[in-house]
Amino acid sequence: MNLSMKQNMALGSVAVLGLALGQAQEIPDRPEKLIFPPLIYDAPNPADYRVELESGAVVYIYPDRERPLIDLSVNIRGGSYLDPKGKEGLAGLTGSLMARGGIPSSSADELDEELEFLAARLSSSLGGLNGSVSLNLLSKDVDRGFEILRAVLAAPSFQEDKLALRKTQALQGLKQRNDDSRNIESRERNFLAYGEDFWFNRHTTAASLEGIRREDLLAFHHEWVHPRNFVVSISGDFDREAMLKRLDGVFAAWPHPGKKTPPVPQKREYGKSGVYIVDKDVNQGRVSIILPGIRWDDPDYYAIQMMNDVLGGGGFTSRITNRVRSDEGLAYSARSAFPGGAHYPVVFRAGFQSKSRTVAFATSIVLEEIERITREPVTAEELLTAKKSFIDTFPNNFASASQVVSAFAGDEMIGRYAKQPDYWANYRDNIEVVDIAAVQRVAKRRLNLGQVIILIVGQKEEILKGHPDHPVNLGRLAKGGVKELPMRDPLTMQPIK
C-alpha cells in the first residue's frame, strides 16, 4: 500500500469519526477525551415474548431469521432435591440419560449417529436445582428434530447398558472427590454455610448409586418430567405462530400424568463462627470467608451489589483485589461475591489461594477490608465506578435473540416474572439510586464479622506457622477459634475418623 492510499484511508477514518462524534466536536489529542452521546437502550419487555400453551408449558419465543438455525431449551422445574432418601443421584442419572439412553425409535448409539448426521446438538440434565433438555439444529431439519425432542422428553428408553456405563463413570468420579482441593473447599463450604441436613448436602454415595435401577429412572421421569413443569426458550429461523403450533403438538397428549414440582426446600443451618481447616498436602492453601447471604428478591439487593463491587466483586477496581494481589502480592486472584440466590439465600464469600505461610496474613487483610467498608463510607468515585460497571454493560444481557429468551425463561423459573415483571425495565434506575449511605448501611447490616466462618484447605502445620514477617494468630480471626475438619470418605461422605 503506497503512502497516498494510507493518507486517504486515514482521512476517511477521521471523517467517519467526525460523523460519529458530531461535526461540532474537534478531534481530541487523546482517546479518553472523546465525548460520546448517551446510550439510549430500552430493555425488551418479557410479556412480548411470553406465551402459555394449553399443555401448561410456558414459552418465551423470538424469531430470528439471520441464520438458518433453531436454538431451543426446555427448562424443567425440579432436580436433586427430589431424590428419594437412599437414592441420592437419581435425578442426575435420569437427566443425563434422557438424551443419551435411547428413544423408542432409535437405540442410544443410533440416535447419536443421527444427531451427528444432522449436525444437531442435544443435551439433557436434571441435577442440582432444575433440569433442561437443549436442542440446536438447522431449521430445515425441524420436523425430525422435534420428533426426537418429543421422544426424549416423553419416552426416553433409559437403556440398561447405558445406565450401567453411567453408573460406572459416576462411581469413578466419587473416588476422585478428594483429589482436588477445589472440590473439597466447595463441598465443606456448603456444609458450613447451610448445614449437614440441607438438601444440597445430600451427596451421591457408592451405596445410593448401587441401589438405583432403571425402574427408578422411569418412575422419577414419569413423576416430574411433564409440560406443567416446563419453561421453554426458543429462538431462530421460524415463523412465530407456526412454531407455537408445532410446540403445542410436541407437548400434547402427554403419556404420564405427572406432578407439579414442590418448592425448593429452605431448611438450612448456618454454622458457628470459627476457623476451620481441612488438612491436605497441596502447594497453596485455599481460603473461603463466609457470611450469611440473601435471595435475589431481598430489598437491599441493589445496594449490596454496589457494596460488593467496591469490596471485592469489581476485579482490579475492588479493594480486596488491590490489597491482596496488587499491593501485597499474596494471591493471583482475590475476590468476593454476594449473589442473590435464585431459590434460597446464597452466602457471601470472599476467597483466594495463597502460599501456606501467607494464608493467615492474606486472610487478615481480607477481614480488614470487610471491617473497613462497614466503618468508613465508600468514596463517590468508587460508587460511580461500580454503578457504571453494571449500567454500561446492561445491554449485553440481551445481545442476541437466544440471550433474550434465555434470560426471561430464567426469570420465569425463579418466580421473578410473577413477582417483579418490570425487573429489567427498572434495573438501571434501581442501581442508579443507590447512594453512599445505602452502601454503608447494608455493609454494617450484612457483613457482621461476629458470624464469620473461615474455611481453609491446605497444609495445616505450615498454615498455622504463619509468616515470620507478618505474624497473625489464626485463632483470633474468628471468635470460635481454630478447628480441624476431618476429610470425608469419598464413597460414603462420612468423616474419616
N, C-alpha and C positions, 0 to 999 in steps of 0.2 A: 504494500500500500504506500503510495507516494505522499509527500508532505502536504500537498494541496488537498488531497482527499481526506487526510486526517483533520486538517483545519476545517474543512466543510462539515465533517461529522461533529466536531467539537462545537461549531457554531449552531448546528442543528440541535444538539443536546441542550445548549444554553437556551435556545428558543423554546424548546419543549418545556424546560424548567420554568422559564418565564411565564408560559401559559398556565402551568400548574400552580404557580405561586400568585399569579395576578400581575398584570403589567405595571401596577403602581409600585411593586416591590423591586428594589435593585438586588442584583445577585450579591449575597454577602460573601465575605472573605473566608468564613469558616462554616462548616455544616451545621454546628449547633446553633447558629444564628438564624437558620431557616425558620420561617413562620408559616405554618400551615393553617388553613381554615379548620374549625372544629369538625370532628367527625359526627355526622348525624346518622344514627343507626337505630332503627326500631326492631326490637326482638319479635320474632314470629309469635303469633297467638296460638297456643296449643289447641284451642277449640276449633280452629280452622282445619286441623288435620285429624281430629278425633272422630271415630265412628264406633258405635256399639252394634255388633252383629246379633242376629236372632239367637245364635248359639250361646251368647253370653260373653264371647270374647270381645275385648276392646282393641281397636286397630288405630294406629297412627300411620297415615298414608301420605306419600309425597311423590307424585310422578316426576320423573327427571329423564328427559329424552337425550341428554348429552352423550350417553354411552349405552350400548345395547346390552345392559346388564340389569339384573334384579337382585337386590340385597334385602334379605328377609331374616328377621329374628323373632321367634315365638318365645317370649319370656314366660316362665312357668312359676307361679307362686308356690313356694314350698321347697324344702331342702333337707339338710341333715337333721334339723330339729324335729323332723317327723320320724326319724329312725326309731323303731321299737327297741325297748331295752333288751340288751343282749345281742342285737343285730346291728350294732354301730357300723356304718359303712354301706348300709343297704341303699340309701339314696344315691350315694356316689356311684356305686356299681350300676344301679338302674339307669342313671343318667348317661354314663359313658357307653353303655351297651345298647341304648335306644338306636343310635346311629351306626353302631359297629357290631351289632349282633344279629344282623339279617332282618328281612321282612318276608311276608308270606310269598311274594313272587320271586324273591332272589335270596340266595344264601349271602352271608356276610361278605365272602370273597367276591362273589358275582356283583354285589352291589358296589363294592369298592372299584371294581373294574369298570362298571358302567359310569360311575361318577367321574372317574379319570377320563373316560372317553368323551364325556360331556363337558369336560373342563370345569366341573362344578365342585364346590366345597360344601361339605355337610359336616356339622359337628353337633354334639349334644352334651349336656351336663345337668346334674341335679344336686351337686354337693353344696355345702355352705348354706346361705340364706335362701337362694332361689335357683331355678334352673333355666335352661334355654335350649332350643333347637334352632340352629342357624343354617341358612342355605344361601349360597351365592352362585348364580348361574347365568348363562346367556339367555336373553329374553326369548329367543327362538325356541328354546328347549323348555319353556314354562309348563307345557302340558305334562310331559314326563316328569319334570322336576317336582310338580305339585302332587302327582301320583305317589312319588317316593316320599314326599313330605307327609302326606296323609298316612301312609303306612307306618312311617317312623313314629309319628305321634299317636296313632290309634291302635296299631297292631304290631309292635316290634316283636321279633321272634325270640330274642334272648337265647341264642344258640348255646347249648351246653358246652361245646368245645371253646367258644369264645369267653364264656363265663369262667371256665377253668383257667384259661390263659390269663384273663384279667385278674383273677384272684392270686395267681402265682406272681404276677407282676406287682400287685399291691402288697403281698407279703414281703417281697424283696425290698420294697420301699419302706415298710415298717422296720426291717432290720437295719436300715441306714439312718434311722431317725436321729441318732446321737453322733453321726459323723460330722455334721456341720454345726458350728456354734451358733450360726444364724437361726437355724431351726430350733435349737434348744432355747435361745433367747425369746423367740416369738412364742413358743409353747408355754414357758414358765411365766412370761409376762401376762398371758391370758389367765393363767391360774391365779396369779396375784391380783390382777385387776378385776376379775369377775367371779372368782370362787370355784372350788372343785366341782360344784353341782350345776354350774352354768351349762346350758346345752352345748355351747361351742367347745367345752372342755370334755365332752364325752367322746373320746377318741376311738377310732377303729383299733381293735386288738386282733391278735392271731386267732383267739377263740371266737370272737364275733365274726370274723371273716370266714372261718371254717364252717360256722353254723348257717351261713347264707346259702340258700338253694334257689334254683330257677323259679320255683313256685313263689318264693318270697318277692322276687323281682316283679313277677306278673301281678301279684296282689298289690304291691306298692304302686305300680304303674296304674292299675285299674282304679285305685282309690283316689289318686291325686292328679293324674295327668288327664285333664278334662278342660274343654273350652272355657268353662266358667272361671278357670284359674289362669287363662291365657291373656297376655298383653302383647300385641303384635306390633312390630315396627317394620315397615316395608317402604322401600324407595326404588326408583329405577324406571326402566323403559316400558311403560304400560299406560293404558287408559284407566283413569281412576274408577269410574263406575264399573267397567268390565272387571277390574281386579277385585273390587269389593264383592262382586257376584261370584267370582272364582273362589275367593276365600270363604264365602258362605258355603260353597259346595265342599271345600276341604273340611270344614268343621261340622257339617250337618250330620244328622243321624249317628251320633256318637255311640260306639258299641258298648260302652260301660257307663253306668250312671254317675259314678264318681262322687266326691265330696268337695265342698268348698274348704280351702285350707284355713286352719285357725291362725290367729295372730302369732307372731314370733314370741316365744316366752321371754318374760322380762326379769325373772328371778335371778338375782346376781348378788354377790357379796364382795365388796371392795376390801382388800387385805389390810393388815396392820402396817403402820409406818415402820420402816426399817431398811437396813441394807442387807440384801440377800445375794449370796454368792454361790454360783454353781462352778465347782472346780473342774476345769478342763484344760488340758495341755495344748494351748494354742499360742500363736505369736503375739496376738493382740487381745486385750480384753474388750468385750462388747458391753456397752452400758445402755440401759433404759431407765429414764427417770419418769415416774408415772404419777399422775394426779387424776382425781375424778373428772369424768367427761360430760358431754352434752349430746342431745339429739339435734337433728337439723332444724327442728321447729322451736328451739329454745329462743326466748325473746332477746337474749343477749348475743345471738349467733353472729350478727354482722360486726359488732364491736369486738367480739372475741377473735374473729378472723383478722381484723386490723391489728389487734394487740399481738397475736401470734406471728403475724408477718414481720412486725418490728422485732419481736423477740428472737425467733429462730426459723420462721417459715419462709422468709424472703431471700434465702440464699445469701449471696455476698453483700447484700444490703442489711442483713439482720445482725443483731448483736451477738448471739451465740456463735454464729459462723465467724464473725470478725475476731472475737476474743479467743476462741479455742483454736481455730485454724490459722487465721491471718496473723494475729498478734503473738500467740504462744507456740504455734506450730505443733500442736499436740495431737491433731487428727486431720485426716484428709477431708473428712466431711463431718459436720456437726450441725444438727438441725432440730427443730421442734415441729410438732403437728398437733392441732387442736380441732380435729374434724367433727362435724355434726353427724353422728351416727344415723344410718338410714332407718333402722328399726329399733335400736336401743342405744343408750348413751355410750359413745366410744371415748376411751380415756385420752387425756392429754399425754403426750410422750415427747421427751427430748432424748436424743440418742447420738452416740458416736462410737468409734473404735479408737483405742489408743494403746501404746506400749504398756505392758503390765505395771511398770514402776511409775507411770504418769497417770494411771487411771484415776486415782484418788484426787490428784491435783486438778485434772480436767473436770472431774465431777464437781468439785468445789466451785470452779469458775462458772459452770452452768447454773448451779444453785445461786451464786451471787447475782447473775443476770436475772434469774427469775425473781429473786427478792427485790432487786433494784427497780424492776418495772412495776412492782406493786407499791413502791415507796416514792418514786420520782415520776412525774409526768413525762410522757414521751415528747419529743420536740415536734414542732409544726412541720419541719422538713421530713422527719421520719414518717409521720402520719400521711403526709402528701404522697410520699413515695409508695407507701403501702396501698393507698387508695388507687393510685394510677396503675399499679400492677394488676389490680382487679378490674378496674373500669376500662383501661385501654385494651386489655385482652378479651373483654367480654364478647365481641363478635365472633371470636374463634370457636365459641361453643356451637355456633350454627354455620360453620364454614362449608358444609355440604348437606345435601338432602338427607343422607344417611345419618349425619350427626344430629340434624333437627329431630327426626322421628325417634332416634335412639334416646336423646335427652328427654323427650316428652314421655316416652314409654317408661323410662326410669322413674320419672316423677309419678306416673300412674302407679307403679309398683310399690312405692313407699308411701303413697297417700298424699303426696304434695299437691297433685292436681285437685283433689277433692277439698283439701284444707286451704290451700293458697293458690287458686287458679291464676292469679296475677303475679306469681313469684318472679318470673323473668321480666315482666313489664316494670316491676318496681325494684328490681335487683340493684341497679346502679344508684337509684335515689337512696335506697337503704344503706348503701355503702357511703355515699356522699355525706349523709347527715351525721355520721359518726364523728364525734369530736374528741379532743384530748381528755376531757373529763370522763367521757364514757369509757375510753380505753383504760384509764386508771381505775375506774370503778369496777370493771369486770376483772381486771388483773387482781385487785385486792380480794374480790369475792371468789374468784375461781382458782387462784394459784396459792392455796394455803399450804405452806411447806410443813405445817404440822401433820399433814396427811401424806407426805411424800413417801413413795416407795422407790427404792433404788435397786435395780437388778443388775448384777454383773456376772458375765460368763467368761471365765478365763483362769489363769494360773493363780490360785488363791494365795499361796505363800508369797509370790512375788508382788502381787497386788497389795497385800497387807503391809509389805515393807515400805511402800511409798517411795517417793523420790527424795534423795538426800538434800537437794537444793530447795525443795518445796514440800516440807513435812506437813501432811494432812492426816488427821485421825479419822479414818472412815466411820468409826463408830459414833462420831459426833455430828455426822452429816444428816442423820435422821434419828428421831427420838427413840426408836425401837432398838438401836444398836445393830450389830452385825450378826447375821445368822447364815449358816450354810444350808443350802438346799441340796438334797441328795439327787443324783442322777436317776432318771426313771428307766425301768426296763423297757426297751423299745417294743417288745411284743405284748406286754401286759399293761404298760403305762403306770405301773405301781412303783413307788420309790424303792430304790435298791438300798437295803439296809447294810 
